[in-house]
Amino acid sequence: MSAKTKIVVLHLKEVIYTAIFAGLGVLLVILLCWMFQERDPEPEVEETLYVPGVYSAGFQMNDSTIEVEVIVDANHINDISFVNMEESVAVMYPLMEPAMDSIRAQIYENQSLENITYEPSNQYTTEVLVMAIDDALEQARIKKTR
């Protein structure tokens, strides 16, 4: 049985350099893990959109003035309705109520006047009502100064 002895010679400089590069490699991996870990998102602070209150805007249809009332709180549109609409106006413009019901449902769902859909038969009625609602919301919006 012959034992072959192997002698390994290590230079101190090489050992130190290897330890430094291994330490830097570990530090780099830790830094990358820390940078790309998923963090809990910071809670979003809702920006106040409206001054809470009741706002109205009107428009003219022949000899009748029709007023739309919008009730808002700081961030939401809570109610949209006609104010003191006469029966004669409801009879003369039978598409007014169904158009308002459709708009109201879409605005409650989206909290926005964008992407309002309508039937072709209600196009102009819907556009007039959306403009009146927008006028009322414009009164409610907080004016930002910079």
C-alpha positions as CSV (number, residue, x, y, z in Angstrom):
1,M,0.0,0.0,0.0
2,S,1.5,3.1,-1.1
3,A,0.2,6.3,0.1
4,K,0.7,9.2,-2.1
5,T,0.8,12.3,-0.2
6,K,-0.4,15.5,-1.9
7,I,0.8,18.8,-0.8
8,V,-1.3,21.8,-1.4
9,V,0.4,25.2,-1.2
10,L,-1.9,28.2,-0.6
11,H,-0.7,31.7,-0.9
12,L,-2.2,34.0,1.7
13,K,-3.0,36.6,-1.0
14,E,-5.1,34.2,-3.0
15,V,-7.1,33.1,0.0
16,I,-7.8,36.8,1.0
17,Y,-8.8,37.7,-2.6
18,T,-11.1,34.7,-2.8
19,A,-12.8,35.5,0.5
20,I,-13.3,39.1,-0.5
21,F,-14.9,38.2,-3.9
22,A,-17.1,35.5,-2.2
23,G,-18.2,38.1,0.4
24,L,-19.0,40.7,-2.4
25,G,-20.9,38.0,-4.3
26,V,-23.0,37.2,-1.2
27,L,-23.5,40.9,-0.6
28,L,-24.6,41.4,-4.2
29,V,-27.2,38.5,-4.0
30,I,-28.6,40.0,-0.7
31,L,-28.8,43.4,-2.3
32,L,-30.6,42.1,-5.3
33,C,-33.1,40.1,-3.2
34,W,-33.8,43.2,-1.1
35,M,-34.3,45.4,-4.1
36,F,-36.7,43.1,-5.9
37,Q,-38.7,41.7,-3.0
38,E,-42.5,42.5,-3.1
39,R,-43.3,45.1,-0.5
40,D,-46.6,45.9,0.9
41,P,-48.0,48.8,-1.1
42,E,-48.3,52.0,0.8
43,P,-52.0,52.7,1.6
44,E,-53.4,54.9,-1.0
45,V,-54.8,58.1,0.2
46,E,-57.9,58.9,-1.7
47,E,-57.7,62.4,-3.2
48,T,-60.7,64.5,-2.4
49,L,-62.6,65.1,-5.7
50,Y,-65.7,67.1,-4.7
51,V,-66.9,69.5,-2.1
52,P,-69.7,67.5,-0.4
53,G,-73.1,68.9,-1.1
54,V,-76.1,69.2,-3.5
55,Y,-75.5,70.8,-6.9
56,S,-77.9,71.5,-9.7
57,A,-77.7,72.5,-13.3
58,G,-80.5,73.2,-15.8
59,F,-81.1,73.1,-19.5
60,Q,-83.8,74.4,-21.7
61,M,-86.2,72.2,-23.7
62,N,-88.5,74.3,-25.8
63,D,-90.3,76.5,-23.1
64,S,-89.5,74.3,-20.2
65,T,-86.5,74.4,-17.9
66,I,-85.3,71.0,-16.7
67,E,-83.0,70.9,-13.7
68,V,-80.8,68.0,-12.7
69,E,-79.6,67.6,-9.1
70,V,-76.4,65.8,-8.2
71,I,-75.5,64.9,-4.6
72,V,-71.9,64.2,-3.9
73,D,-69.7,63.5,-0.9
74,A,-65.9,64.0,-0.9
75,N,-65.1,61.2,-3.4
76,H,-68.4,59.7,-4.7
77,I,-71.4,60.7,-6.7
78,N,-74.3,59.6,-4.5
79,D,-77.5,60.6,-6.3
80,I,-78.6,62.1,-9.6
81,S,-82.2,63.1,-10.2
82,F,-84.5,65.6,-11.8
83,V,-85.7,68.5,-9.6
84,N,-89.4,69.5,-9.8
85,M,-89.9,68.1,-13.3
86,E,-93.4,69.0,-14.5
87,E,-95.7,66.2,-15.7
88,S,-96.1,68.0,-19.0
89,V,-92.4,67.8,-19.6
90,A,-92.4,64.1,-18.8
91,V,-95.2,63.5,-21.2
92,M,-93.6,65.7,-24.0
93,Y,-90.2,63.9,-23.6
94,P,-91.0,60.3,-22.7
95,L,-87.3,59.2,-23.3
96,M,-86.1,61.6,-20.5
97,E,-86.7,59.3,-17.6
98,P,-85.4,56.0,-19.1
99,A,-82.3,57.9,-20.3
100,M,-81.7,59.3,-16.8
101,D,-82.1,55.8,-15.3
102,S,-79.6,54.3,-17.6
103,I,-77.1,57.2,-17.1
104,R,-77.6,57.1,-13.3
105,A,-76.8,53.4,-13.2
106,Q,-73.7,53.7,-15.3
107,I,-72.4,56.7,-13.3
108,Y,-73.0,54.9,-9.9
109,E,-71.0,51.9,-11.2
110,N,-68.1,53.8,-12.7
111,Q,-68.2,57.0,-10.6
112,S,-67.3,58.8,-13.9
113,L,-69.0,60.4,-16.9
114,E,-66.7,58.7,-19.3
115,N,-67.8,55.7,-21.4
116,I,-71.5,56.3,-21.0
117,T,-73.3,54.0,-23.4
118,Y,-76.8,54.8,-24.8
119,E,-79.3,53.5,-27.3
120,P,-79.3,55.2,-30.7
121,S,-82.9,56.4,-30.0
122,N,-81.7,58.2,-26.8
123,Q,-78.5,59.7,-28.2
124,Y,-79.4,63.4,-28.0
125,T,-81.4,63.1,-24.8
126,T,-78.4,61.3,-23.2
127,E,-75.9,63.9,-24.4
128,V,-78.0,66.7,-23.0
129,L,-78.4,65.0,-19.6
130,V,-74.7,64.2,-19.4
131,M,-73.8,67.8,-20.1
132,A,-76.2,69.0,-17.4
133,I,-74.7,66.4,-14.9
134,D,-71.2,67.5,-15.9
135,D,-72.1,71.2,-15.3
136,A,-73.4,70.2,-11.8
137,L,-70.3,68.2,-11.1
138,E,-68.1,71.0,-12.3
139,Q,-69.6,73.2,-9.5
140,A,-68.8,70.4,-7.0
141,R,-65.2,69.8,-8.1
142,I,-62.4,71.1,-5.9
143,K,-60.4,73.7,-7.8
144,K,-56.7,72.9,-7.6
145,T,-54.3,75.7,-7.3
146,R,-50.6,75.2,-7.9
